[in-house]
Amino acid sequence: MLDKILGKKDKDKNDTPDLRKNGKKSDSDSSDIGGRLKDMVGKVSGKPKDEGKPKADNENKKGSSDKKISKPMPKPKPQPMDKPRLRPPEKKKPGGFAGLGGGFGKQLPEDDQRTLVGAAVFGIILIILVGAGYYFLVFAPYQDTLNSAKMAKINEVNSYFKGALAADPRKNLILADIDTGETPDQVLAVDVIGPATSAWREYQNQQINLKKDPYGRVMISYSTQPTGTASNDTNSTTPTTSASDVKNLIVKVADAQKIVNEADASVLANMDIVTPDTVAVPIVIVRTQAAGGLINVGDAVDVYQNVAPVTTGNNTTTQTAAPTDNSPKISGATVLAILRNTTSGIYSPNTANFTHTTQFQVNGAGLSTSTGQSAQGDVEQLLRAGASRNWNEAQINTLLNAYGWRLSDFERVSNLGELDAQYLILLEVPRENALWLIQNSGSVVLTVPTQRAPEWMITELHQIYGTG
């Protein structure tokens, strides 16, 4: 049985043993058996038959089969193995989105990787939508509100700091405060009118002292249009408003300083103080146009225009263009002279006769006396006689001084007056308003401002309202 396993042939049984091997089995036999065992082990382990077998064994086997005695080949010495080395870390296989599939030592299944990728994409889209919604619904409207507040404040600064104060240092400081504002409330809280008022008061008071005329007066030019104002630079040749929108006021220096100190920047920025350039314009008006005839030399009056309907030949009524504002055309015009019609200076005994009767009784006897006064004359003729120096000039001045004004004042006290009287009034007005006054003298109305009322009006106001 062993022979069959070892695969020995029958012819080998009869071989004569080799006595030179000292009773030991030959190397061929042992090598043959060992080779067969290695082949069996190789078949089980899957190694090739000749792997690791030196060529000398094959030659010995061949020589043993040929029954030749040969010197055994020395076995090669095993070479010393290299020193053990550390194995490099294995590279992880990329898998999933950003390594989510196989970045934790174990690759996730494909379905889980798709779920994670979808969740990541959905999260990114959600973040983008939330950011866009915040920008368009919160951030952008807030920035628009902030920018609108800044623009409103900047426009306010430009409306106050203009003309002569366009380069004022306080303007740059205010603009810097507006620019650094982080919220609309902070921007709107920046004070503009306060610094602007202080700056304009300083400038306008300097202008009053520089522009006053030899009579201690200045002329204040102002605009009645809120959107268009006259330039405060007197050297400017391009006006920002039309001549009809600019009003002039001639006042004393003290009154001008009072106006400047009481006004704020919204008024002072639209005000121009210049030296008065005036002319005297005579106009003939009726009593209703001449402030009731109760004005005297030196009074200041405001000139308005009365636009009345005009009746044409076919009995149709047309209305001319009415003024668009309530301000006077000329403010602070001075009455230099006033003349009343000569018909008011003629009187006769029939019109000027005063009789006084006195009755008294003594011891039952009655006695009565009667006295009367009458006067007649022509004031104009008396004036002519005085002018010819035929009469005592001093006496005439005493009798006829302010005859017309005293006549009007007596009429005011008696509440009776000549309503049809005409007046020639010499008005001092700015030169630029002279032509307008001449062309519209038939429709002008003189009024007396109560802030600068004459003495008789002040007395009447105190009697009516008290001294306050």
TAHU-V470308 format. One record per residue. N is the residue number from 1. SS is DSSP state (hx for helix, st for strand, lp for the rest). PHI is phi in radians with two decimals (NA if undefined). D_LAST is the distance of its C-alpha to the last C-alpha in Angstrom with 1 decimal. Layout:
# TAHU-V470308
[[N & SS & PHI & D_LAST] [N & SS & PHI & D_LAST]]
This chain:
# TAHU-V470308
[[1 & lp & NA & 156.0] [2 & hx & -1.07 & 154.6] [3 & hx & -1.15 & 156.5] [4 & hx & -1.17 & 154.9] [5 & hx & -1.16 & 151.5] [6 & hx & -1.31 & 152.2] [7 & lp & 1.32 & 153.7] [8 & lp & -1.37 & 157.0] [9 & lp & -1.52 & 159.8] [10 & hx & -1.16 & 163.2] [11 & hx & -1.22 & 164.7] [12 & hx & -1.31 & 162.7] [13 & hx & -1.19 & 164.5] [14 & lp & -1.60 & 167.8] [15 & lp & -1.16 & 166.5] [16 & lp & -1.44 & 168.3] [17 & lp & -1.09 & 166.0] [18 & lp & -1.53 & 165.5] [19 & hx & -1.27 & 167.1] [20 & hx & -1.28 & 165.2] [21 & hx & -1.70 & 162.0] [22 & lp & 1.00 & 163.3] [23 & lp & 1.26 & 163.1] [24 & lp & -1.62 & 159.4] [25 & lp & -1.27 & 158.1] [26 & lp & -1.20 & 157.5] [27 & hx & -1.17 & 154.1] [28 & hx & -1.16 & 154.4] [29 & hx & -1.12 & 154.8] [30 & hx & -1.16 & 151.8] [31 & hx & -1.21 & 149.7] [32 & hx & -1.17 & 150.7] [33 & hx & -1.09 & 149.7] [34 & hx & -1.10 & 146.5] [35 & hx & -1.16 & 145.7] [36 & hx & -1.13 & 146.1] [37 & hx & -1.12 & 143.9] [38 & hx & -1.13 & 141.2] [39 & hx & -1.14 & 141.5] [40 & hx & -1.13 & 141.0] [41 & hx & -1.12 & 138.0] [42 & hx & -1.16 & 136.6] [43 & hx & -1.15 & 137.0] [44 & hx & -1.19 & 135.1] [45 & hx & -1.46 & 132.4] [46 & lp & 1.52 & 132.2] [47 & lp & -1.48 & 133.3] [48 & lp & -1.16 & 135.7] [49 & lp & -1.17 & 139.3] [50 & lp & -1.72 & 139.7] [51 & lp & -1.26 & 136.3] [52 & lp & 1.31 & 136.7] [53 & lp & -1.68 & 140.5] [54 & lp & -1.24 & 142.1] [55 & hx & -1.12 & 144.5] [56 & hx & -1.12 & 147.2] [57 & hx & -1.15 & 147.5] [58 & hx & -1.11 & 148.2] [59 & hx & -1.19 & 150.8] [60 & hx & -1.10 & 152.3] [61 & hx & -1.10 & 152.4] [62 & hx & -1.15 & 154.1] [63 & hx & -1.23 & 156.5] [64 & hx & -1.21 & 157.3] [65 & hx & -1.21 & 158.1] [66 & lp & -1.52 & 160.4] [67 & lp & 1.00 & 161.9] [68 & lp & -1.88 & 161.3] [69 & lp & -1.58 & 160.7] [70 & lp & -2.31 & 157.9] [71 & lp & -1.31 & 156.0] [72 & lp & -1.08 & 152.8] [73 & lp & -1.35 & 149.7] [74 & lp & -1.19 & 147.4] [75 & lp & -1.27 & 144.0] [76 & lp & -1.15 & 141.0] [77 & lp & -1.29 & 138.8] [78 & lp & -1.17 & 135.4] [79 & lp & -1.31 & 132.8] [80 & lp & -1.14 & 130.1] [81 & lp & -1.30 & 126.9] [82 & lp & -1.14 & 123.6] [83 & lp & -1.12 & 121.1] [84 & lp & -1.11 & 118.9] [85 & lp & -2.06 & 115.6] [86 & lp & -1.34 & 112.3] [87 & lp & -1.38 & 111.7] [88 & lp & -1.15 & 108.6] [89 & lp & -1.12 & 105.9] [90 & lp & -1.24 & 106.4] [91 & lp & -1.30 & 103.8] [92 & lp & -1.36 & 101.8] [93 & lp & -1.33 & 102.0] [94 & lp & -1.15 & 98.6] [95 & lp & -2.76 & 97.7] [96 & lp & 1.40 & 94.6] [97 & hx & -1.55 & 91.1] [98 & hx & 1.04 & 90.4] [99 & hx & 1.41 & 93.3] [100 & lp & -1.25 & 92.3] [101 & lp & -1.24 & 95.7] [102 & lp & -2.32 & 98.0] [103 & lp & -1.57 & 95.9] [104 & lp & -2.08 & 96.6] [105 & lp & 1.54 & 100.3] [106 & lp & -2.48 & 101.0] [107 & lp & -1.28 & 100.3] [108 & lp & -1.32 & 98.4] [109 & lp & -1.13 & 99.7] [110 & hx & -1.12 & 98.8] [111 & hx & -1.13 & 96.8] [112 & hx & -1.16 & 94.7] [113 & hx & -1.07 & 94.1] [114 & hx & -1.11 & 92.8] [115 & hx & -1.11 & 90.5] [116 & hx & -1.15 & 89.0] [117 & hx & -1.11 & 88.6] [118 & hx & -1.10 & 86.9] [119 & hx & -1.12 & 84.5] [120 & hx & -1.13 & 83.7] [121 & hx & -1.13 & 83.0] [122 & hx & -1.09 & 80.8] [123 & hx & -1.10 & 78.8] [124 & hx & -1.11 & 78.3] [125 & hx & -1.08 & 77.1] [126 & hx & -1.10 & 74.8] [127 & hx & -1.10 & 73.3] [128 & hx & -1.11 & 72.8] [129 & hx & -1.14 & 71.2] [130 & hx & -1.12 & 68.8] [131 & hx & -1.11 & 67.9] [132 & hx & -1.15 & 67.3] [133 & hx & -1.09 & 65.3] [134 & hx & -1.11 & 63.1] [135 & hx & -1.16 & 62.6] [136 & hx & -1.39 & 61.8] [137 & hx & -1.67 & 59.8] [138 & hx & -2.11 & 57.9] [139 & hx & -1.19 & 58.3] [140 & hx & -1.11 & 58.0] [141 & hx & -1.07 & 54.9] [142 & hx & -1.14 & 53.3] [143 & hx & -1.15 & 54.1] [144 & hx & -1.11 & 52.8] [145 & hx & -1.11 & 49.5] [146 & hx & -1.13 & 49.4] [147 & hx & -1.17 & 50.3] [148 & hx & -1.13 & 47.7] [149 & hx & -1.11 & 45.0] [150 & hx & -1.15 & 46.2] [151 & hx & -1.14 & 46.4] [152 & hx & -1.09 & 42.8] [153 & hx & -1.19 & 41.6] [154 & hx & -1.13 & 43.8] [155 & hx & -1.12 & 42.5] [156 & hx & -1.13 & 38.9] [157 & hx & -1.09 & 40.0] [158 & hx & -1.18 & 41.7] [159 & hx & -1.29 & 38.7] [160 & hx & -1.68 & 36.5] [161 & lp & -1.61 & 39.2] [162 & lp & -2.47 & 40.6] [163 & hx & 1.10 & 41.3] [164 & hx & -1.19 & 40.8] [165 & hx & -1.85 & 40.3] [166 & lp & -1.14 & 43.2] [167 & lp & -1.91 & 45.3] [168 & lp & -1.18 & 42.6] [169 & hx & -1.06 & 44.1] [170 & hx & -1.15 & 41.2] [171 & hx & -1.14 & 42.3] [172 & hx & -1.14 & 45.7] [173 & hx & -1.14 & 44.5] [174 & hx & -1.16 & 42.4] [175 & hx & -1.11 & 45.4] [176 & hx & -1.15 & 47.6] [177 & hx & -1.12 & 45.3] [178 & hx & -1.16 & 45.4] [179 & hx & -1.18 & 49.2] [180 & lp & -1.47 & 49.8] [181 & lp & -1.16 & 47.9] [182 & lp & -1.72 & 50.3] [183 & lp & -2.25 & 48.3] [184 & hx & -1.02 & 45.8] [185 & hx & -1.13 & 43.1] [186 & hx & -1.14 & 43.7] [187 & hx & -1.18 & 43.6] [188 & hx & -1.20 & 40.4] [189 & lp & -1.43 & 38.8] [190 & lp & -1.18 & 39.3] [191 & lp & -1.39 & 36.0] [192 & lp & -1.91 & 36.0] [193 & hx & -1.23 & 32.5] [194 & hx & -1.11 & 31.6] [195 & hx & -1.07 & 34.5] [196 & hx & -1.15 & 34.2] [197 & hx & -1.12 & 30.5] [198 & hx & -1.06 & 31.4] [199 & hx & -1.14 & 34.4] [200 & hx & -1.22 & 32.7] [201 & hx & -1.13 & 29.9] [202 & hx & -1.08 & 32.6] [203 & hx & -1.18 & 34.6] [204 & hx & -1.20 & 31.8] [205 & hx & -1.15 & 30.6] [206 & hx & -1.13 & 34.3] [207 & hx & -1.15 & 34.5] [208 & hx & -1.08 & 31.6] [209 & hx & -1.22 & 33.5] [210 & hx & -1.48 & 36.7] [211 & hx & -1.82 & 35.8] [212 & lp & -1.23 & 33.6] [213 & lp & -1.60 & 35.2] [214 & lp & -1.08 & 36.0] [215 & lp & -1.67 & 32.7] [216 & lp & 1.27 & 30.6] [217 & st & -2.21 & 29.9] [218 & st & -2.37 & 30.8] [219 & st & -1.96 & 31.2] [220 & st & -1.78 & 30.1] [221 & st & -1.78 & 32.4] [222 & st & -2.45 & 31.6] [223 & st & -1.90 & 33.3] [224 & lp & -1.65 & 32.0] [225 & lp & -1.64 & 35.0] [226 & lp & -1.20 & 34.5] [227 & lp & -1.58 & 38.3] [228 & lp & -2.23 & 39.0] [229 & lp & -2.23 & 37.4] [230 & lp & -1.32 & 38.2] [231 & lp & -1.26 & 40.1] [232 & lp & -1.48 & 38.4] [233 & lp & -1.60 & 41.7] [234 & lp & -1.17 & 41.7] [235 & lp & -1.51 & 45.5] [236 & lp & -1.28 & 45.9] [237 & lp & -1.82 & 47.7] [238 & lp & -2.00 & 47.3] [239 & lp & -1.26 & 43.9] [240 & lp & -1.65 & 42.9] [241 & lp & -2.36 & 41.0] [242 & lp & -1.33 & 41.8] [243 & hx & -1.15 & 40.2] [244 & hx & -1.26 & 38.4] [245 & hx & -1.55 & 36.5] [246 & st & -1.72 & 35.2] [247 & st & -1.91 & 32.1] [248 & st & -2.12 & 31.3] [249 & st & -2.35 & 28.1] [250 & st & -1.74 & 28.4] [251 & st & -2.41 & 25.7] [252 & st & -1.28 & 25.6] [253 & hx & -1.07 & 26.7] [254 & hx & -1.10 & 23.3] [255 & hx & -1.19 & 21.7] [256 & hx & -1.13 & 24.7] [257 & hx & -1.12 & 24.5] [258 & hx & -1.13 & 20.9] [259 & hx & -1.10 & 22.1] [260 & hx & -1.14 & 25.1] [261 & hx & -1.28 & 23.4] [262 & hx & -1.68 & 21.0] [263 & lp & -1.59 & 23.8] [264 & lp & -1.86 & 26.6] [265 & hx & -1.14 & 30.3] [266 & hx & -1.11 & 30.3] [267 & hx & -1.63 & 28.4] [268 & hx & -1.17 & 29.9] [269 & lp & -1.20 & 33.4] [270 & lp & -1.83 & 33.2] [271 & st & -2.06 & 31.8] [272 & st & -2.25 & 34.0] [273 & st & -1.80 & 33.1] [274 & st & -2.34 & 35.5] [275 & lp & -1.32 & 36.1] [276 & lp & -1.06 & 35.1] [277 & lp & -2.18 & 38.1] [278 & st & -2.08 & 37.0] [279 & st & -2.40 & 38.7] [280 & st & -1.72 & 37.7] [281 & st & -2.04 & 38.5] [282 & st & -1.51 & 38.7] [283 & st & -2.36 & 38.0] [284 & st & -1.87 & 38.5] [285 & st & -2.39 & 36.2] [286 & st & -1.49 & 35.4] [287 & lp & -1.12 & 32.2] [288 & lp & -1.18 & 30.9] [289 & lp & -1.55 & 31.4] [290 & st & -1.71 & 29.8] [291 & hx & 0.97 & 26.2] [292 & hx & 1.29 & 27.2] [293 & hx & 1.30 & 28.5] [294 & lp & -1.81 & 25.1] [295 & lp & -1.98 & 25.4] [296 & lp & -2.26 & 26.7] [297 & lp & -1.09 & 28.6] [298 & lp & 1.70 & 26.7] [299 & lp & -1.26 & 24.2] [300 & st & -1.76 & 24.2] [301 & st & -2.23 & 25.0] [302 & st & -1.82 & 26.0] [303 & st & -1.87 & 29.4] [304 & st & -1.94 & 30.2] [305 & st & -1.95 & 33.6] [306 & lp & -1.75 & 34.2] [307 & lp & -1.69 & 37.4] [308 & lp & -1.81 & 38.8] [309 & lp & -1.08 & 41.9] [310 & st & -1.95 & 45.1] [311 & st & -1.68 & 47.7] [312 & lp & -1.64 & 51.3] [313 & lp & -1.16 & 54.5] [314 & lp & -1.62 & 55.5] [315 & lp & 1.10 & 52.3] [316 & lp & -1.71 & 51.1] [317 & st & -1.91 & 47.6] [318 & st & -2.08 & 46.9] [319 & lp & -1.95 & 43.7] [320 & lp & -1.32 & 43.3] [321 & lp & -1.14 & 41.8] [322 & lp & -1.54 & 38.0] [323 & lp & -1.10 & 35.7] [324 & lp & -1.58 & 35.5] [325 & lp & -2.38 & 31.8] [326 & lp & -1.74 & 28.5] [327 & lp & -1.49 & 27.9] [328 & lp & -1.22 & 28.5] [329 & lp & -1.22 & 31.9] [330 & st & -2.33 & 30.6] [331 & st & -1.96 & 27.2] [332 & st & 1.27 & 26.0] [333 & st & -1.22 & 28.9] [334 & st & -1.73 & 28.6] [335 & st & -1.45 & 29.6] [336 & st & -1.55 & 32.4] [337 & st & -2.80 & 33.6] [338 & st & -2.49 & 33.3] [339 & st & -2.10 & 36.2] [340 & st & -1.78 & 36.3] [341 & lp & -1.05 & 39.5] [342 & hx & -1.17 & 41.9] [343 & hx & -1.10 & 42.3] [344 & hx & -1.36 & 39.0] [345 & hx & -1.83 & 40.6] [346 & st & -1.92 & 43.5] [347 & st & -2.52 & 43.4] [348 & lp & -2.36 & 46.2] [349 & lp & -1.04 & 46.9] [350 & lp & -1.21 & 46.7] [351 & lp & -1.71 & 43.2] [352 & lp & -2.27 & 42.0] [353 & st & -2.26 & 43.6] [354 & st & -2.20 & 41.8] [355 & st & -2.06 & 44.0] [356 & st & -2.23 & 43.1] [357 & st & -2.03 & 45.6] [358 & st & -2.14 & 45.9] [359 & st & -2.11 & 48.3] [360 & st & -2.60 & 49.4] [361 & st & -2.24 & 52.6] [362 & st & -2.19 & 54.9] [363 & lp & 0.87 & 57.8] [364 & lp & 1.42 & 57.8] [365 & st & -1.68 & 58.0] [366 & st & -1.51 & 55.3] [367 & st & -2.48 & 53.9] [368 & st & -2.44 & 51.5] [369 & st & -2.24 & 50.2] [370 & st & -2.39 & 48.7] [371 & st & -2.24 & 46.9] [372 & st & -2.54 & 45.8] [373 & st & -2.30 & 44.4] [374 & st & -2.48 & 45.1] [375 & lp & -2.58 & 44.6] [376 & lp & -2.61 & 45.9] [377 & st & 2.86 & 45.9] [378 & st & -2.28 & 45.5] [379 & hx & -1.06 & 42.8] [380 & hx & -1.10 & 44.5] [381 & hx & -1.17 & 47.7] [382 & hx & -1.09 & 46.0] [383 & hx & -1.14 & 44.6] [384 & hx & -1.16 & 48.1] [385 & hx & -1.13 & 49.5] [386 & hx & -1.19 & 47.1] [387 & hx & -1.16 & 47.9] [388 & lp & -1.44 & 51.6] [389 & lp & 1.11 & 50.9] [390 & lp & -1.41 & 52.7] [391 & lp & -1.96 & 49.7] [392 & lp & -1.17 & 47.7] [393 & hx & -1.14 & 45.3] [394 & hx & -1.12 & 42.9] [395 & hx & -1.16 & 42.8] [396 & hx & -1.15 & 42.2] [397 & hx & -1.07 & 39.3] [398 & hx & -1.19 & 37.7] [399 & hx & -1.34 & 38.4] [400 & hx & -1.95 & 37.5] [401 & lp & -1.10 & 34.9] [402 & lp & 0.97 & 32.4] [403 & hx & -1.06 & 34.1] [404 & hx & -1.10 & 33.1] [405 & hx & -1.17 & 29.4] [406 & hx & -1.14 & 29.4] [407 & hx & -1.10 & 31.3] [408 & hx & -1.12 & 28.8] [409 & hx & -1.20 & 25.9] [410 & hx & -1.11 & 28.0] [411 & hx & -1.12 & 28.6] [412 & hx & -1.10 & 24.9] [413 & hx & -1.19 & 24.3] [414 & hx & -1.47 & 27.5] [415 & lp & 1.04 & 26.9] [416 & lp & -2.26 & 30.4] [417 & lp & -2.84 & 31.7] [418 & lp & -1.46 & 34.7] [419 & lp & -1.33 & 34.1] [420 & lp & -1.58 & 37.3] [421 & lp & -1.21 & 36.5] [422 & st & -1.90 & 37.2] [423 & st & -2.30 & 35.6] [424 & st & -1.88 & 37.0] [425 & st & -2.08 & 34.4] [426 & st & -1.77 & 35.3] [427 & st & -1.87 & 33.3] [428 & st & -1.63 & 33.6] [429 & st & -2.30 & 34.0] [430 & st & -1.04 & 35.8] [431 & hx & -1.04 & 39.5] [432 & hx & -1.24 & 39.9] [433 & hx & -1.76 & 37.8] [434 & hx & -1.13 & 39.5] [435 & hx & -1.10 & 42.3] [436 & hx & -1.07 & 40.2] [437 & hx & -1.15 & 38.0] [438 & hx & -1.13 & 41.2] [439 & hx & -1.27 & 42.8] [440 & lp & -2.07 & 39.9] [441 & hx & -1.12 & 38.5] [442 & hx & -1.29 & 39.3] [443 & hx & -2.06 & 37.1] [444 & st & -1.52 & 34.0] [445 & st & -2.33 & 30.6] [446 & st & -1.59 & 28.1] [447 & st & -2.20 & 24.4] [448 & lp & -1.88 & 21.4] [449 & lp & -1.23 & 19.0] [450 & hx & -1.19 & 15.4] [451 & hx & -1.19 & 14.9] [452 & hx & -2.21 & 17.3] [453 & lp & -1.32 & 16.7] [454 & lp & -1.23 & 18.5] [455 & hx & -1.09 & 17.2] [456 & hx & -1.10 & 17.7] [457 & hx & -1.24 & 15.8] [458 & hx & -1.07 & 12.7] [459 & hx & -1.09 & 13.1] [460 & hx & -1.14 & 13.6] [461 & hx & -1.13 & 10.7] [462 & hx & -1.15 & 8.3] [463 & hx & -1.21 & 10.8] [464 & hx & -1.45 & 10.8] [465 & hx & -1.81 & 7.4] [466 & lp & 1.52 & 5.5] [467 & lp & -1.49 & 3.8] [468 & lp & 1.39 & 0.0]]
